[in-house]
Structures are given as C-alpha cells and as structure tokens.
Amino acid sequence: MSAATHPTPARGIAAAPGLRDRRSNPLREGALIAGRDVLHQVREPWGVVFGLAFNIMLILLFAFLFGGAIEVPGGGDYIAYLLPGMFALAMLFGLETTMTAMSEDAKRGITDRFRSLPISSASVALGRAIADLGNSVLNLAVLMVGGLLIGWRPTTGPAEIALGVLLLLWLRFALLWVGIFLGLRFRGTGATTAVQVLVWPVGFLSTVFVSAETMPGWLGVIAEWNPVSATATAARELFGNPTGVTTGWLAENAVLAASVWPLAIALVFVPLAASAYRRLRR
C-alpha cells in the first residue's frame, strides 16, 4: 500500500524526462561547461588580466631595453622579430592557466560534481578547452594590437596572416591538453608551482627572444627543435617578418614543423588527459 502511493526515488528518477532519457551530446555539454568557465573568468578576471599584463611587460622590456643590443641573423628589425615569438610564448604560458583551473576544480570537488551529472565524461575537458582557447584568442588579439602600436607590422596578405594566427592557436590547442593532464594529475600547490616554474626554461630555451644561430651549437640545436620555436619561426615567415634562421632544416620547413609538433603533442596528451580523468573515479 505504501509502495503504491509513494514511488521509490529510483523509479522517480527513471521516469523523469530530460535526464536519463536525453542522449548525451559532448559538444553541447562541453559548450555549457565552457560557459560556466567563461563566467567564472569574467567574475574573477584578475588572473587573465595579470597574465596579459605580464606578456605586455615582457614585450616592452625586450623591445626597448634589450632590443638595441640584439642583432637578428639575416637582418631585420628586432621588434618585427620579437613580436611573433611573443605570440608563441603567450600560447605556451596559457598552459599554466589551464593547469591551475583544472587543478582547482578537481581540488574543490567541482570536477566530482560534474561527474555526478548525466553528461559525457569528455564534456568537462572539452568545456575547459573551449573556454581557454577563446581566452587565448582574446589575448592574442590584444597582443597583436599592442604590437602594432609599438611598430610591429605584418607585411604579407590576409591569407598568410590568417594561417599564421591559426598555427599559433593550433599550438595553444595542443598545449591545452598538456595543462588539462597536469591539472588533473598534480593537484598539490607545490606540484602546481613546480610545473609553472618549469614552463619558463621551455619558453626561454627557444628562438622567442634570440635566434638559435647566436647560441652555442648544442644549445642552438635544442632551441631550434623546441615546438615553440617552430611556431614562432612559422609565424614570422607567414607575417613577413625576419625569421632569424638563415640555414638548416627549419629555414625551409618552419610551417611543416609548426603543424606537426602540436599534432604530436595532442596525440600524446589527449589520451593521457582522458586516463587522468578516469583515474579520478577511483
């Protein structure tokens, strides 16, 4: 009698429309979670603002304080050489934002709340990727406008410029998955700080600020094969700016390298991020 007048919670949930009856759509659910992440950034914009201000400070520091003492192999203006490299470096630094956000969500139990919802497991990482990639588009636009204000000029056509921007965002997309993996895997404050510190050598051991041809031989080889260097050189070439590369494989294949490196990174870290997310269930 009692069972007939008061249905069990399990039966009530099974009959509720819009939950279990709705087919999962990772793209739609990822877009909804991305909206939540964007709203969070709007309400607490200081991390984004300070990250952008830091990149602008680096540009001004190297362009006007050190730039006069730096010669670009093959000739050319240093500001024209520096700016595409700074765009690539900003894509690398975005990794820290992604890692920190994923780590904080996991630590505060927000990721567990997402997992309790009837949504695809891929939508959480996809939402973060959409939100951070949109944020990177905005950052890149601001940096490019700032570069134009201090004298940087792309000298090629719209198609080449658009391809250069796409390669920069392609690098950011690949590094997003590195940040998602690290954020899910390392949630302690010390581990997060260690990863943030290690990003610096990767950024500086590249051709962002100076050409690899001005470095000692062994160091130049490492800098030349840095994925950030490949994207920076390809962007310089596509924007019509001096590349600082006069010899070697990268001189003729920068666009190819900037296409393949992010693909290789994504092929490694997308599965690793998925595995780290599954491990959260245990």
Steps between C-alpha positions, in 0.01 A plus 500: 500500500774735600707412192205570271438854636869600543721390207865432578758766405654263246169464313443874521841577344455243226171657398624861512519648151816677382748308714567138415272514199706776339783375281842631598650763271864579596512815285182650647597404854856622446364835377287530816800429723708744294234764571542432871881531468472826304256641757746408773778686314275805457417508870863448602698655212821577687686187396427572134577871535832447679602228254438739211676787678800277560529417130478870411770578756730239344444647155584852617800376700662311214396742225632816660746395773685207340394527137763759406780256589356200312572440133277278292691255274411577140411859589173664592342704777507340845142599587380328182698192607388513865121537469416169325723327754309666784172383347631143509628546857154621609356174364749309716427706813128425454584146609537629857149650494348174383694288746414724796129513415474122457696441820280740699178345366621151588622607846176682589282207391345682203628233262333236721172692475528500121563125509182447700293659221356294212745650248782368285836460678668682209291815549692621810838514323336619180332787686831609649667477156230717337511763776881525509534502123251789484699680766817446296336648190424814703855512643653457157284779357606737780869413454478553125337841546769586756767389252355723231514793742876456559590453134450133412355455151397184312594551137329207329143446382190410704528127418857473631415705810193285570709182464757642741228569757356151453841341560536699822158382618582147385796502740274631777244228431764229535642653819149521643504122535836512674348744751186287545711189562730675747207665679325167548817314592674748733267679739735601780610864525867400487455290188309781329773750585770262376329459164450876470870556564601235246302676228755784508805303382291351221398851389845653524681202347347583166536760225237732653750769605818418306588285202637150559791598273633735771515218759771238562457210257345241731271759661393631160395151391279462809349845449439439129310175568281657768135489381464866605790588266332321209177698546686829557709451183195400294305803626790732414520353153123525442483857636791603277728573798869403535532138612855510632557164330741505206603134478376158607187294461275748682585774249306314229247305707379727778130475407523120480670483840239735651227271367651169611630587848157594647346192336759278668441672836123457468533132403697438819313715750134457400511129597700585813240762601219249441683243713557754780129587495404133526736457794303767690216250523707267719 
